[in-house]
Amino acid sequence: MMAWPKTLVAGTCALAFATAAFAQPAVSPMPFGTPVVSADPAIAAFYQRWPHRIWLKASADEPAITQLIAILERAPFDGFAAGPQLAAQVRDAVARAHSGQPADLDAADRTISAAWVAYVQHMKRPTPGMVYVFPVLAPQGARTDQILLNAANAPSLPAYMAAAASPNAMYAQLRDAAVASGSPDPRVVANLDRLRSIPATGKFIVVDSGTQVMTMFESGRPVDSMKIVVGKTEYPTPMIASVMYYIVYNPYWNAPDHLVRKIAQNYLSMGEGYLKSRGYQVMKDWTAASAVVPSSEVNWKAVASGKEQIRIRQKPQDDNSMGDLKFPFPNSLDIFLHDTPHKEYFAKANRNLSNGCVRLEDARRFGRWLLGAEPREPSDDAEIQVQLPRGVPVYLTYTTAQVRDGKIAYLADPYRLDPAGGTSKAGSR
C-alpha cells in the first residue's frame, strides 16, 4: 500500500505538531535602562480628540495616581521590568504639576497616560507559545485609544486599574504571593505569562498539564475539578485556547504512527485474530468518510519497519483508548479531551503518560457539567455527535508554580519551559 498524506481526522493526537507548538521563543521582559515612554503619536492623537485630562481632573493629588505608581513599582513581578522607571517618571511629572499651572497638569496627564498604556499593552500580550484558535480568545483591548478610553470613561479609576492589573484570580493569587516573597522569580514570571490569557469571568475550562488537573469555571469561579493524564515529555500537551461545541459518544480511536508500527509487528506474529480481537480496522485514507481496507492488502512488514504509513482505527468497545466519550474542540494540532478505560493511571502522582491528548478521570461527570444533564448515548452507533447548549471556551495551559499556605511551591517542569529559578519543589500534585 502507498503511504497516505494525512488530512487529520479527529481521533489522533498530532504529536509532531504538538511538539512544534512549544518551539516558539519566549518573550523576555523589558530590561532596565530601556527607553520606556517614547513619543507615541497615538497618545497625542487621542488627546487631540479628547480635550480633557484623564488622571488629574481636579489636582495633582488624585488617589488613583498613588495606586498607579504602586502598580508600576510592582510591575517586574508581571514581567514588565520597566515599571519602576515609569513610576519615577510619573512621580516627577506629578511633582511639577503641583505648580497648578494648566500646562504642567496637561503634561503630567500625558506622561501618566503613556506609562499606563505601556503597562497595559504588556499585560495584554498574547501568551508566548499558546495557539489561539479564535483571535477573540487572546487578550483584548491593547490599542492605545482603547486603553485611554477605558480609563477616561471608568466610573472608578482605582477599580478599573485594579482589574486591568489582575487578569484573573489565579494570576492575582500567584503574583501576590510572589510580591510577598520579596523578589520576582523568573519561574513565577513565566507561569504568570501562561496564566494571563485565562478570562476573569464566564463559563470555561482550564486544562493544566503542569498540575495535571482540569478545572471547570462558572462566573469566573472554580466549581469542579478532576485529575487528568497529559502528554509525555517527548509528546507535550500544547497550550491552546479554543471553544468546545459538541461531545462525541462511542468514539473511534485512531492509532498514532508509532503505535501503528507496534500493531503491525503484533499482526506479523499473531495474525488476523489480533486485529479482530481489538477491533482494529485499516482505513483507506485520513478522511472522515474513509472506507475500510482488507488487511490482506497491507504490506505489514513495510508498516512495521516504518517504511510505509497507514491509518488504523479502533472501533468503540470496552478497551477502546477513547473510552465512551470524546470532547473535541477546533485546533490544527488534533488535540482533544477524552475518556479512558485505564482508570489506574489516576492513582499515579506523575500522569505525564499520554501521546499529547488529555484523558479525564471522570468523563461522564464532565459531560454532565457541559450538557446540564446526564450524558446518555442516543444509540450504539459509532461517533455520535451531540451539540452542547452553548460553546464553552477551553484553555490548555502549563503551570509549575502554585500558592500553598500563602507561599509558592514549585512542581516538576517536564516540558522544560521554565527558566532558572524557584529552588523548592512540591512533592505531590
C-alpha positions in Angstrom: 0.0 0.0 0.0 1.1 3.6 -0.6 1.8 5.9 2.3 -1.1 8.4 2.5 -0.9 12.1 3.2 -2.7 12.9 6.4 -5.7 15.1 6.3 -6.2 14.9 10.0 -9.3 13.4 11.4 -10.4 13.8 15.0 -9.1 10.9 17.0 -5.3 11.1 16.7 -3.1 13.3 18.7 -0.8 15.0 16.2 2.4 14.6 18.1 4.8 16.3 15.8 2.5 19.4 15.6 2.0 19.4 19.4 5.8 19.4 20.0 6.3 22.2 17.4 3.7 24.3 19.3 6.3 24.7 22.1 9.1 25.7 19.8 8.2 29.4 19.8 10.8 31.6 21.6 9.8 33.0 25.0 9.3 36.7 25.2 11.8 38.3 27.5 10.7 41.1 29.9 12.0 44.6 29.1 15.3 45.2 30.7 16.1 48.2 32.9 17.6 51.0 31.0 15.3 50.7 28.0 13.6 53.9 27.0 10.1 53.4 28.2 7.9 56.4 27.3 8.5 57.2 23.7 6.7 59.9 21.8 3.7 57.7 21.0 1.7 59.5 18.2 -1.4 57.6 19.2 -1.4 59.3 22.6 -1.1 62.7 21.1 -3.8 61.9 18.6 -6.1 60.7 21.5 -5.7 64.0 23.4 -6.5 66.0 20.3 -9.9 64.3 20.2 -10.3 64.1 24.0 -9.6 67.6 25.2 -9.8 66.7 28.9 -7.4 65.3 31.5 -7.9 61.6 32.4 -5.9 61.4 35.6 -5.5 64.9 37.0 -9.1 66.2 36.7 -9.0 68.4 39.7 -5.5 68.5 41.1 -2.2 66.6 41.2 -3.2 64.7 44.3 -5.7 62.3 42.8 -5.8 59.0 44.8 -5.6 57.0 41.5 -2.1 58.3 40.9 -0.8 56.7 44.1 -2.3 53.4 43.0 -0.9 53.6 39.6 2.6 54.3 40.9 2.3 51.2 43.2 1.2 49.1 40.2 4.2 50.2 38.2 6.6 49.6 41.0 5.3 46.1 41.3 5.4 45.6 37.5 8.6 43.5 37.5 6.5 40.7 39.0 4.3 41.0 35.9 7.5 40.6 33.8 7.5 44.3 33.0 10.9 45.4 34.3 10.4 49.0 33.1 7.7 49.6 35.6 9.8 51.3 38.3 11.3 53.6 35.7 7.8 54.6 34.6 6.8 55.1 38.2 9.7 57.5 38.7 8.7 59.4 35.5 5.1 59.7 36.8 6.3 61.0 40.2 8.5 63.7 38.5 5.6 64.8 36.3 3.1 64.9 39.2 5.6 66.9 41.3 5.8 69.5 38.5 2.0 69.5 38.2 1.8 70.7 41.9 2.5 74.1 40.4 -1.1 74.2 39.5 -0.3 75.5 36.0 -2.5 74.1 33.3 0.5 73.3 31.1 2.1 71.3 33.9 -1.1 69.5 34.6 -1.6 68.6 31.0 1.9 67.4 30.5 1.7 65.2 33.6 -1.6 63.7 32.4 0.0 62.7 29.2 3.0 61.2 31.0 0.7 59.2 33.2 -1.3 58.0 30.2 1.9 56.9 28.3 3.1 55.0 31.4 -0.3 53.3 31.8 -0.6 52.4 28.1 2.9 50.8 28.2 1.9 48.7 31.2 -1.5 47.6 29.9 -0.1 46.7 26.5 2.4 44.5 28.2 -0.4 42.8 30.2 -2.5 42.4 27.0 0.2 40.5 25.1 -0.7 37.0 23.9 0.9 34.2 25.9 4.0 33.1 24.1 3.6 29.6 22.7 -0.2 29.5 23.1 -2.2 28.7 20.0 -5.3 30.9 19.8 -7.7 29.1 17.5 -10.1 32.1 17.6 -8.4 35.5 17.9 -11.1 36.7 20.3 -9.7 34.3 22.9 -6.4 36.2 23.1 -6.2 39.1 25.5 -8.2 42.0 24.0 -8.0 45.8 24.3 -4.4 46.6 23.6 -4.8 49.6 21.3 -3.7 52.9 22.8 -7.1 54.5 22.1 -9.0 51.6 23.7 -6.8 51.7 26.8 -7.2 55.5 27.2 -11.0 55.5 26.5 -11.4 52.8 29.1 -9.5 54.9 31.6 -11.3 58.1 30.7 -14.8 56.5 30.9 -14.2 54.4 34.0 -16.7 55.1 36.8 -13.9 54.4 39.2 -10.3 54.7 38.1 -8.9 52.7 41.0 -11.4 49.8 40.3 -10.5 49.9 36.6 -6.8 49.8 37.2 -7.1 47.0 39.8 -9.0 44.9 37.2 -6.5 45.6 34.4 -3.6 44.7 36.6 -5.1 41.4 37.6 -6.3 39.4 34.5 -7.9 36.7 36.6 -7.9 35.3 40.2 -5.3 32.7 39.6 -2.9 35.3 38.2 -3.5 37.7 41.1 -3.0 35.0 43.8 0.3 33.8 42.3 1.6 37.3 41.7 0.6 38.5 45.2 2.4 35.6 46.8 5.5 36.4 44.6 5.3 40.0 45.8 5.2 38.8 49.4 8.3 36.7 48.8 10.3 39.9 48.0 11.7 39.3 44.5 10.4 38.4 41.1 11.4 34.8 40.5 11.8 34.1 36.7 9.9 30.9 37.1 6.9 32.7 38.6 7.0 35.4 35.9 7.0 32.6 33.2 4.0 31.0 34.9 2.2 34.3 35.1 2.8 34.7 31.4 0.9 31.5 30.8 -2.0 32.5 33.1 -2.6 35.9 31.5 -4.9 34.5 28.8 -7.4 32.9 31.1 -10.5 35.0 31.5 -11.8 36.5 34.7 -15.5 35.8 34.2 -17.8 33.4 32.4 -18.0 29.6 32.0 -14.8 28.0 30.8 -12.4 25.1 31.2 -8.8 25.2 32.3 -6.7 22.1 31.4 -3.4 22.4 33.2 -0.7 20.0 32.0 1.6 21.2 34.7 -0.6 20.4 37.7 -2.3 17.6 35.7 -5.7 18.9 36.8 -8.7 20.1 34.8 -10.9 22.8 36.5 -14.4 23.9 35.4 -15.3 27.5 36.0 -18.6 29.3 36.2 -18.8 33.1 36.6 -15.1 33.0 36.8 -15.0 30.8 39.8 -13.9 27.1 40.1 -16.9 24.8 40.6 -15.3 21.4 40.0 -12.0 19.8 39.1 -10.6 16.3 38.3 -7.3 14.6 37.6 -6.1 14.3 34.1 -3.4 12.4 32.2 -1.4 14.6 29.9 1.4 14.3 27.3 4.7 12.7 28.0 7.9 14.7 28.0 8.5 13.7 24.3 4.9 14.4 23.4 3.9 17.5 25.4 0.3 18.6 25.5 0.4 22.0 23.8 -1.1 25.3 25.1 -4.3 26.0 23.2 -7.2 28.4 23.5 -10.3 27.2 21.7 -14.1 26.6 22.1 -15.8 23.2 22.7 -19.1 22.9 20.8 -20.1 19.2 21.0 -19.2 15.9 22.5 -18.9 12.5 20.8 -20.4 9.3 22.1 -18.8 5.9 21.2 -15.8 7.4 19.5 -13.3 5.7 17.2 -9.7 5.8 18.2 -7.1 6.4 15.5 -3.7 5.0 16.4 -0.7 7.4 16.1 2.1 6.3 13.8 4.5 4.9 16.5 1.7 2.7 17.8 0.7 1.7 14.2 4.2 0.2 13.8 3.7 -1.8 17.0 0.3 -3.0 15.8 1.9 -4.1 12.6 4.6 -6.0 14.5 1.9 -7.8 16.6 -0.1 -8.6 13.4 3.0 -10.3 11.9 3.4 -12.5 15.0 -0.3 -13.1 15.8 -2.2 -12.7 12.6 -5.7 -11.5 11.7 -7.1 -12.6 15.1 -5.1 -9.9 16.8 -6.8 -7.2 14.7 -10.3 -8.6 15.2 -10.0 -9.1 19.0 -9.0 -5.5 19.5 -11.4 -4.0 16.9 -8.7 -2.6 14.7 -9.6 -1.6 11.1 -7.3 -0.5 8.3 -8.6 2.7 6.7 -8.1 3.8 3.1 -7.3 7.4 3.9 -7.5 10.0 6.6 -10.9 11.5 5.7 -13.9 11.2 8.0 -15.8 9.1 5.3 -12.9 6.7 4.7 -13.6 3.1 3.6 -12.2 0.1 5.4 -9.4 -1.8 3.6 -8.9 -5.6 3.8 -5.8 -6.3 5.9 -4.6 -8.6 3.1 -3.8 -5.5 1.0 -1.4 -4.1 3.6 2.4 -4.6 3.4 2.7 -5.3 7.1 6.5 -5.7 7.1 6.9 -2.2 5.5 4.5 -0.7 8.1 6.3 -2.5 11.0 9.6 -1.1 9.8 8.2 2.4 9.4 8.8 2.5 5.6 5.0 2.8 5.0 2.3 4.6 6.9 -1.3 3.6 7.2 -4.2 4.6 9.2 -5.6 2.2 11.8 -8.6 2.9 13.9 -10.2 1.0 16.7 -14.0 0.5 16.9 -15.9 1.5 20.0 -15.6 -1.2 22.6 -14.5 -1.8 26.2 -10.8 -1.4 25.6 -11.0 1.5 23.2 -8.5 4.0 24.2 -11.0 6.8 23.9 -13.4 5.2 26.4 -17.1 6.1 25.9 -16.8 9.9 25.4 -14.6 12.3 23.5 -14.6 16.1 23.8 -13.1 17.7 20.7 -12.5 21.4 20.1 -11.2 23.1 16.9 -7.4 23.1 16.7 -4.9 22.3 14.0 -2.9 20.1 16.4 -5.6 17.4 16.7 -5.6 17.6 20.5 -8.8 16.8 22.4 -10.1 15.5 25.8 -11.4 12.0 26.2 -12.5 9.2 28.5 -10.2 6.2 29.1 -10.6 2.6 30.2 -7.3 2.9 32.2 -8.5 4.4 35.4 -5.5 3.1 37.3 -3.4 6.0 35.8 -5.2 8.5 38.0 -3.7 6.9 41.1 -0.2 7.9 40.0 1.4 11.1 41.2 3.1 11.7 37.8 0.5 11.5 35.0 2.6 12.5 32.0 1.6 9.4 30.2 -0.3 10.2 27.0 0.7 10.9 23.4 -0.4 14.6 23.8 -4.2 14.4 24.2 -5.8 14.6 27.6 -7.5 11.7 29.4 -10.2 12.5 32.0 -10.6 11.0 35.5 -14.4 11.2 35.2 -15.6 11.9 31.6 -19.3 11.4 32.5 -19.2 14.0 35.3 -17.5 16.4 32.9 -20.2 15.6 30.2 -22.9 16.3 32.8 -21.4 19.7 33.6 -21.2 20.6 29.9 -24.7 19.3 28.9 -26.5 20.3 32.1 -27.9 16.8 32.1 -26.8 13.2 32.4 -24.8 12.2 29.2 -26.7 9.3 27.6 -25.8 7.7 24.3 -28.6 8.1 21.7 -27.7 4.7 20.3 -24.9 2.2 20.0 -23.7 3.7 16.7 -20.1 4.9 16.5 -19.1 8.6 16.5 -22.4 10.2 17.6 -22.0 14.0 17.9 -24.3 15.8 20.3 -24.3 19.6 20.4 -23.7 21.5 23.7 -26.3 24.0 24.8 -23.6 26.7 24.0 -19.9 26.8 23.2 -17.6 26.6 26.2 -14.1 28.1 25.9 -11.3 25.7 26.8 -7.7 26.8 27.8 -4.9 24.3 27.8 -2.1 25.8 29.8 1.0 24.7 31.8 1.7 25.9 35.3 4.5 24.7 37.5 4.1 27.2 40.4 1.3 27.1 43.0 0.4 29.0 46.1 0.2 26.8 49.2 -0.4 28.3 52.6 0.4 31.7 51.1 3.8 30.6 49.8 4.9 29.5 46.4 5.6 25.8 45.8 7.2 24.6 42.5 6.2 21.5 40.6 8.3 19.5 38.2 8.9 21.0 34.8 8.8 18.0 32.4 8.3 20.1 29.3 11.4 22.3 30.1 9.5 25.6 29.6 10.6 27.3 32.8 13.7 29.5 33.2 16.1 29.0 36.1 14.7 29.9 39.5 12.5 28.5 42.2 14.5 26.3 44.5 11.8 24.5 46.3 10.0 21.5 44.8 6.5 20.3 45.7 6.4 16.6 46.2 2.7 16.0 45.4 0.2 17.1 42.8 
